Amino acid sequence: MSNERYKLHPVSAVLNFLKGLKELLLPFLFLFIANGFNLDAFTQGSWWDRIPALIGLAALLFVGISGVIKWKRFMYWVDEDELHMQYGLFVKKNRTIPFERIQSLTFTEGILHRPLKLIKVKIETASSNIMDKSEAELTAITLQDAEALERYIEDAKQGKKQVTFHGTDETLENEEKRKPFYQMATKDLLLLATTSGGIGVVFSGIAVFLSQFSELIPYEAIYSELVAFLHFGAIIVITIVFIVLLIGWLLSVLLTLINFHQFTIWRSDHQLTISRGLLEKKKVAVPFERVQGIQLHENPLRQLFGYCTVMIESAGGGLKEEEAKVKLFPLIKTEKAKRLLPELFPTYEWPKEWEHSPTRARAFFFRLDFLWMVPAVAACSYFFFPYGLFSLLLLPVVVGIGIWQHRSTAFATNNKVVAMRTRGISLRTFLIEKRRVQSMELSQSIFARRKSLASIKTTIKSSVLGTKVKLPYMEEKQVVSIMNWFRP
């Protein structure tokens, strides 16, 4: 393999400029607010009044020039077992990433990439998971070169020799003609969008944005206006709140439709490739060797209609636990998922029979919540009488949820896989291959020991801290059998 240097596409200069512009957005907005939202001062005021505008223009010019310089100075090349990059604005830096450290390549196709058939490649390693960002990026290379780089790295890991690095149009055409293993139907996508619960993400995003200007927000004036608004009457207030929630829900539906547009899965001999997105098309490769377990997630509404979300617990996730979870099927009929999973992962067979938590364990699922809620309900009933008496309705709800959790708790094992089913409010089913289990821990309180009950916690290598699955209050003999199953 020759050490021929390769450069990024010139559109990288534009992407660098836009990235720098994004970082300048808050400072520019601050200057605009500090100037009293007065644009005339930038054009008709004195030189002193025009200083913020001149600073802004100088910053824009610097960001534009630095974007071009970064593109010109960036080079990358590969040899037999390493990826090399050279870059830097003022100081030239060299980075070498051994192929054995590369866990995956993530392809992203943005609005500027798509017309030119370009791809941004994110290179993920174990250290990038700890730093909570990718190890390195190739901001704009051709799709052929990105796929050729991915194949070259995989072949090098398997000890195969390759002579060429660049991809060809013929290779790309073959990839496009390959029949997908699964493609999300429009009906399922609409159902996913309407039941996603993304309204919380929308409002939290707005809250984070406004928090950047907390010192400039007149909270006292807003509070006064809010008090005056409440005098209009309950019906008007409820109507306005409903409209706000409806707008938030519609935005969450729109975001989900954009993010999961044309969700498609391809399967090869050694990995799964997942592609999705409308404005920004993402392509993620998940090697089979990184799959640590399978999780089926069913919230009550989706479970009622027979739907679930299937996620892969993948080794090498980030600092946050959710970053280690790859959505294999964002929304799919549960029965269909049970049929497709063995086709993708032959060892992950769906259990035919489950062993449930014993009847005598039922009270353990709600008694602690019940005990701490009794004094809270009593206090509400006394201090807010008679309306506080409505808090008594919480007690049967707590008991009902506990009984529901008890009925859902179960496990099953075969020679290679253990299946664990638990419930908070949503039902979660984990399928874990024996060789992927990092540890199993048996725990037993004094009260559980008297009833011959025990709990077991299983840890798999997913995210930096690992994913833990706890199966509570099972028959002690059942827990011991799981521990014996795990022993070599």
N, C-alpha and C positions, 0 to 999 in steps of 0.2 A: 504494500500500500504506500503510495507516494504521499509526501507531506505537502501537497499543493494547497495553498491558502485560498479560502473562499470568503467572499464578502456578502453582506446582507443586501437585500434589494433596496434601491434608493428611497422607497416609501418609508423605510425605517427612520429617515431624517424627519419626515412629517410626523410619524408616531412619537418620536422623541420630543418634538416640539409640543404636540398635544398633551403628552404626559407632563411636561414642565408647565404648560398652561393650566392644567388641572391643579397642580400644586400651588399656582399663583391665584387661584380663584378666590380663596378666602381672604388673602391680603388685599386683592383688588376690591372685593366687596366691602372690606373694612374701610378702605380709603374712601369709597363712595358714600358709606354711611357717615364717616367722620366729617365729610364735606357737607353734610346736611342734605344729601340727595340733590345737590345743586350742580347740574351739568354746565350751567352758564359760566361758573367760576373757572372751568378748565379752558374756555374759549375766549371769554370777554374780560376776565379779571386781570389783576396785576400779575407781574412775574412771580411774586410770592404765592399767589393763589394757584399758579400753574405748576408749581414744583411737584405736587403729587402726580399730575399727569405726565410730567417729564420723567419722573422716577418709574412710572408704569411703562412708558414707551421704552426706556432704557432696559427694563427687566424683560420686556417682550423681545427686544432685539438680542439680548444676551441669550435668552432661551432658544431663539431661532438659530443663532450661530452655533451654540453649543450642541444643538441637535444634529446639525450637519457635520460638525467635527467628530461627534461620537460615532456617527455612521461611517465616516471616512476611515476612522482609526480601528474600527472593529473588524477582526478577522477570526475565522475558525478553521480548524482542520482536524483530521483524524489519522491515527496510525493503527497499528494492529490491535491495541487494547486500551487506547485512551482517546478522549476528546479534549482538544486544546482550543483555548480562546485567548485572544489578545485584544485589549480595549483600554480606554481611559481618556478623559478629557484633557487634563494637564499632565498627569503622570501615567505612563504606559504600564499596564498590568498584564500579567500572564496567569492564566488559570488552567490547571490540568485536572480532568475528572476521569478516573479509571472506569472502564465499562462495568466492572464488577460492582461498583458503588451505585450505579444508576439503577433505580428501581422502576421507573416508568417515564414515558414521554407523553405529555399532554398537548394535543393540538387544539389551537383556538383560531377561528376564522372570523375576524371582525368585519365591520362594514367596509373599511379601506382594503382589507385583504381579498375579499371575495371577487371583485371585478378583475383583479390581476392574478387570480388563482394562486394566492400566497397563503402562508400559514405562520402563525406564531407558535414556537415550540418551547414548552416549559420542561426543564430537565429536573426531575425529582430524585433526591437521594435521601438517605437516612438523616443526614445533618440538616437538610432543608426542612424536614418534618419538625425538628427541634426549633429551628429558627422561624417556623410558621410561614415560610415563603419558599419559592422554588430556588434550587441551587444556582441555576443560570437560565437565561432565556435567549433564544434566537428570534428576534422580533418580527422578521419578515424573510422567509425563504420560500422557494417554490414547493408546491405540494409533492411533486416528484422527489425532490431532494429530502424533504421531511420523512417521507415513507422509506426512501432508500437508507437514510440514517438510522431509522428504527430497525430495519431489517439487518443492516450491517452490525449494529450493536448486539442484536439477538444472536446472529450467526457467530459473532466473535465470542460471546459467552458460551456457546455450545462447541467452540473449538473449530468451527468451519472457517476456511480461508476464502476471502473475496478479493477480487482484483480491482473492481470499480466501486465508486461511492455514489456517483450521481444516478438518479432515477431516470426512467425513460417514459415517454408518453404511452408506450405499449403496456408497461407495468401499471400505469395509472388506469388505463382503460380496463385491464383485467380486474383491478380492484373495484371499479365502479360497476362492472357487470356481475360481481359476486352476489348471490342471492342472500338477503339478510335472514338471520335466524328468527328475528322478531321485530315487528314494527307496530308501534302503538296506534290503535284505531282512533279516529277523530272523536267517536262517541266517548271512549275512555278518557281522552285528553280533556274534553269538556267537563266530564264528571270529576276528574282530578282537579281542574281549575276551580270548580264551584264548591268543592269540599276540602280545599287545601288548608284552610285556616291561616292563610298568609296575611290576613288583615293585621295581625299583631306585628308582623315584620314591617308592614307599611307605616304604621303609627310609630313603631320604635325607630325606624329610619328618620322620620320627621323629627322625632324628639332628639335624636343624636345631632341632626343638622342644626336645630334651634339652640342646642346646648353650646354650640360654638360662639353664640352671640348672647350668652346669658347676661353679661354685664351691660349690654345695650338694651335689653328688653325691659320696658317699664312695667314691672309686675304690679305695682300699686294701682296704676291706671287701669291695667287689665282686670284686676280684682274688682275695682269700682264698677267698670263696665259690666262685669259678670253679675254682680249683685243687682244692678239695674235691669239686666236682661232677665233675671229670675222673676222679676215682678210682673212680667208679661203673662205668667200663668203656666201651669203644669203642662197643658196640652201643647202649647207652642214650644216649650222647652223640649218635651219628648219628641216632637216632630223634627226639630232641628237636630237633635242627637241622632235620631233615626236616619236623617239624610246624610249626616257626616259618616255614620257607620256604613251606610249603603255605598257611599262614594269610596270609602276605604276598601270595602269588599270588592267592588268593581275593579279597583286598581290591583288588588291581589289576584283577581281572576285574570286580568290582562297580563300581569307579570308572569304568572304560571304558564299561560298560553305561549308567551314569548320564549320562556326558558326551556320548555319541553316540546317545542315545535319539532315535528318529524323525529321523534325519539325512535332510534333504530339500534338494534344489536346485531353484530356480526360475530361469527365464531370461527376461529382457526384452530390449528392443532395445539397451540401453546398459550392462547390468550383469548379474551373477549374484548371486542372493541365497541364502545358505546358512543353514539353521535346524537347530539340534540342542539336545539337553539335556532332562533329566527334571526335576530339582529347580530348576535355573536354565536357562531356555530362552534361547539366544543366537541372534541373527539378524544375520548379517554380510553387507553388500553389497560386492561387488568389481566396480568399473567395469572394462569391457574395456580401457580405455585404461591402466589401471594394471598389467595383466598383462605381465610382462617375459619370462616363460618358463614351461615346463611341465617338471616332474620326475617320473619314474616310479621308485619305490624298491621293490626286491624283495630281501628278505632270503632266505637259502638255504631256510628252511623254507617260506615262502610261495611262493617261486619253484618249489619242488618240486611244489606243488599248483596252479600256474598263477595265483597271485594277486599283486597288487601294490598299492601305495599311490600315489595320484596327488596331487601338490602343485602349487600355483600359486606361482611366484616373483613377488611383488607389490611394486611400487614403494612407497616410503614406509614400510618396516618399521622396527622399533624398534632399540635398541642391540644386542640379541641377534639372531643370524642367523635362529634358528628363528621369531622373531616376524614375519618377512617372508614366511613360508611359510604358505599357506592350504591346508588339506587339502580338495581337491576331491572325491576319492573315498578315504575312509579305508581301505577294503579292497574290491577289485573284481577280477573275473577280468581278466587282462591282455588277452585277446582282446576282451573287451567294452569295456575302456577304449580300445583302438585304434579301435573303431567309434564310440564316443561323442565322443571328443575332436574329430574334424573337424566334428561337428554343433555343438559349442560354439564352436570356433575354426577356421573354415574354412581359414585359412592354415597351420595346424599339421598337415600331412599326415604320416602315419607312413611312414618310409622303407621302400622295397621291397628295396633292396640296400644292404649295408654294406661299407665298406672297412676291413679289419682291420689290426692291427699286423703287420708282417712277421715271418717266422719267426726271422730273425737278431736280433730285438730281445728274444727270450724271456728270455735270461739277465739282461737289465737289470732285470727285474721282481723278481728274488729275490737277486741277488748281493750287494748291500749288506747286507741282513738276514742272509744266510748268513755273510758274512765276520765281522760283529761277534758272531754267535752261536757261532762255532766256539770262540773262547777261553773263552766263558762255559760252554759244554758241557764243554770240557776241564777247566776248574776244578772244576765240579760232579762230574765223573767221578773226579777225583783225590782231592778232599777228602771226598767222601761215598761212596766206594767201599764196597760194590758197588752200592748203590741209586742212586748218582749216574749210573750207566750208562744209566738210563732216560731221562736227558736227551738221549741220542743220537737218540731218537725225534722230537725237535723238528726236527732237520735235514731229514728228508724232508717234514715238514709244511710248513716254510717254503718249500721248493722247490715242493711241490704247490700252495700258495696262489699263489706267483708265476706258475706256469704257468696257473693258473685265471684270474688277473688278465690275463695276456697274451691269452688266448683271448677274453676279454670286451671288450677295448679295441677300439673301432671308431668310425667316424663316417660321416655321409652328409650331402649338401647338395642343395638344389634352388634355385630362383631366389630364394626368400624365407626359407627356414628352414635352419639347420644343426642336425643331431642328433649328440650326443656320448654315448658309452657308456663308462663306467669302472666299476671294481670295487675296493672295499677287501675287505670280506667280503660286503657286500650289493651288488647290481648297481644302478647308478644310470644312468638315461637322461635326458638333457636335450634338450628341443626349444626352440630359441631363434630368434626372428624376427630377421632381419638388421637391421632398423631399431631393435631394442632393444639391440643389442650396444654397450657403452660402449667397450671396447677389446679388442684381441687382441695377445698378446705371444708371440713365438717365442723359445724357449730351447734351447741346444745345448751339452752338455759336450764336452770334448776326446775322450772315449771314444766318445760318441754320434756325433760328427762323423766319426770314422774309419769308422763303420759306415753313414754317410749316414742317420742317424736324427735326429729333432728332436721337441721337445714344444711344445705350444701351450696358452696359458692365456687363457681368455675371461672377461671381466667384464661383468656386467649390473647394472642399477640395482635392487638388492634388498637391504634392510637399509641401515643408515647407511653401512657400509663397502663395500657391494656384495657380490654372490655371485660367486665365482670357480670356474670349471670348468676343470680341467687334464686334457688328453689327452696321456698320456706315451708317448714312444718310438714315434712313428709314422714311416713313410717320409718322408724329407725333402721329396720332391716332393709328397707328400700335404699336408704342413703348408703348403708354399708355395701350393698350390692353395686352401687355406682362407683364407690371408691375401689372396690375389687376389680371392676371392669377397667378402670383407668390404670391399675398397676400392671407393669410389663410382665 
